[in-house]
Amino acid sequence: MKKKFLKLFTMIFAAALLFTGCTVARNVVDENGNPYYFEEVKHFGGQVVQIGSHLFFANGYSDSSAEEFDYNEASKTGYLAYINLSEPFTFDEDATDTKNSSPLGSEKVSDRFVGYQNQDMFVYGSYIYLTSTNTHKTGELENDYSRVSLFRMKFNENKLQEICTTRYDENSQISVQKGSDGNYYYVICAQNDQEEYQISSIKIGDELGKQTVLAENIESYAMADENSTLKNVVYTKTNDKDEMEIKAVDFANGQTSSYSLQQSAEITLLDRVGDRVFYSADTDITDVEVYQKDITKANNFDASGRFYSDDSISNVMATEEGFAFITGNGSLVYKTLNGQSKVLLSSGTTFDVLFEDNGWIYYSTSTDINRIGVLSGESENVVSMTSIISGAYGLSDGYIYFFAQIEQEQSDSESEESEETDENYYLYRAALSGDGGCQLIGKSK
């Protein structure tokens, strides 16, 4: 009887795998056979995570905001997958161009659609945390793909646990930060159901906390990062007396503190690096300018500490002895606090800044990933493709991961030319050193 039961269970389990097309990512253990456990959050850019030699990744990419977006169709390529990087890549025996051929050994882990513009992925404890586009129906039984769902999945399992779903737009931000109590939190700034921006947080770890609203009716904000000593979010709002208030809320305990300001200036918070907040000030005396303030010191936000002559900057990052940022007109600029500014990339170039590494700013376009030296101003090509999803990347072990269309081999054969071209985007990788080579990682249709 026991043998019959085991045989029946095996058949059911095999049938389930066949039906779902997914594989449980087993043996994600260290060299001693012990399960991995990350004491601190480890981030790899957003599109991949690497656990030992195992790479988990979004297999393909689709834009969920596009009018023609079809969740079922997009999830056929944009699912969560993994591959063991410790084993040499092997390919189908018919593969003639291995660079643009999917390596064998890549397996689907979950059918959830994860490869899209709001994707983020990191590891903490014994879990992979990731975002996915919302699939909950509205009250009118319609799809609302503008919402983002947060999930986590335990290593060596493929069961996704939903944490929450939130509204999300271009002014929203979801970040994971260590709090003042030593725990990690999802810190979310997004619209609520009344279309008012609010700040909330959720403790993550072995046990999940509940989503807690920290501030409502906010107008601008500057969120802490991994280098901030003050684990809070600074924000502006207008009170019942129609006066602007600048406050900060600790996202671990919800305690708030207030900053004074000169009532003659209207403050808009723009960005934050560590404990330095960048903001614009609109006064009756001068034009709108960008200022900076160390929030660990005197707590006045006013029209002092001028940083840059513009009404707005974004994507501020520390590099060398100063900061790189995007100006209001779309240029990439480097500037020290009290020094001259230098334009690295003009607004005539369409690009997305990816990250900074040892004085290099990596950026992408629709066909290239390049890097530019902050001090030298010299630009180097990392990889060129026919079509790249600009702005999305992963980073691990000296490789940058990105989404691109498969490079098609040139052929004079009419029969081959008549074949349907695969216009989907799949995950590739290239060496950060910029040797020009790349390798398809995702599995094509």
C-alpha positions, 0 to 999 in steps of 0.5 A: 500500500505504501509503495502504491501511495508513493508511486501515485504521489510521484505521478501527481507531483510530476504532473503538477510540474508539467502543468505549471512548467516550473522547477523548484530551485533546489540545492541553493546551499553553500559549499558545506551544504548549509542553507544561505542566510543573509544577515544584511540586505544584499542588492544587485541592481534590481533585475537579478539576485545571486545566491552563491553560484545561483543566479535568479533573474527576470527572464524577459521584459515587457512594459506593463504601462503600454496600451497593448500590454497583455499579462498572459503573453508577457509572462510567457517570457518575463517570468522568474528563472534561475541558472547555476553559474558554476557550470560552464554554459552549454547550448543546443547542438543546433546553436551556431551563434552561442552568444545569442543562444539561450544556455541550457540549464536555465529553469523557470521558478515561478509563472509570476510576471516580474520583468518590467519597469517597476521590477526590484529584487534583493535578498535578505535572511533566507528570502528573495524579495521581489516586485510584480505587477498587480493582478488583483481585479478592481471593483469593476473587475478590471485590470489595474497594472499601474499597481505594484505587488510585493512578494518574497520567496524562500530559498529552495522553495518556489512559493511566493508570499504576497506582502502587500499591493500599492499604487505606484506612479512616476512620483512614487518610490519603494525602497528597502532600508535599515531602520533605527532599531536595526531591522529592515523595512520596506519604505513606501511613498505612493498614493493611497486610494484617495489619490493623496501621497503618503509614507508607510513602512513594513518591517521585513525579516523572518517575521513580517510586520504590518504596513504602517502609515507614517505620514499623509498628504505629503507634497515632496519627500527625501528618503534615507539611503544606506549611508544615512545616519538618520533613518528617516524620511524628510517630507513637506506638507501644508497644514490647516493654516495653509503654512508649509511644514517640513518634518521627518519621520523615523520609519521604524518607530513612527516618531516625527521631528519638525524643521523650521524654515523661513516663511518667505521660501517655498521648499520642494525636496528633490533628492538625498544622499546620506544625510545631505538633502537637496531641495529647491527654494522659491522666494520672493527675492530670487529665482528658484535655485537648488540648495543642499543641507546636512540635516544632522546640523542646524535645522533650518531649511531656507534659501542658503547653502546654494548648490546649483543654478536650476529649478530642479535636479534628480538622480543625485549620487556621490562620486569622487569628491562631489556629486553627479546628477541630472539637471532640469534640462536632462544633462548629466553634471558633476559638481563639488559642494563649493566648486565649479560644475562640469557637464558630462553628458549634454541634454542632446543625448537620450540616456538613463543613469544606472549606477556609479562605480569607482569614479565611473558613471554607467549609463544606457541608451536604446542601443548601448551601455557606456561609462564615463569618467567623472574626472576625465570626462572620457566615455567608454563603451561596455556593450552595443546591441540592436535594441536595449531596454534602457534604465533596467539592469542587474549587477553581480560578479563583474557583470552587468545584466540587461534586457535586449532583443536577440541579435539576428544573424544576417542571411541571404536565404529567403526562407530564413528571412521570411521566418518571424522575428522574435521581438521580445526582450531577454536578459543578457550579460556583459563584462563591466570591463567593457570588452564588447562581448555579451551573452544571452542568459534568458530563455527565448520562445 
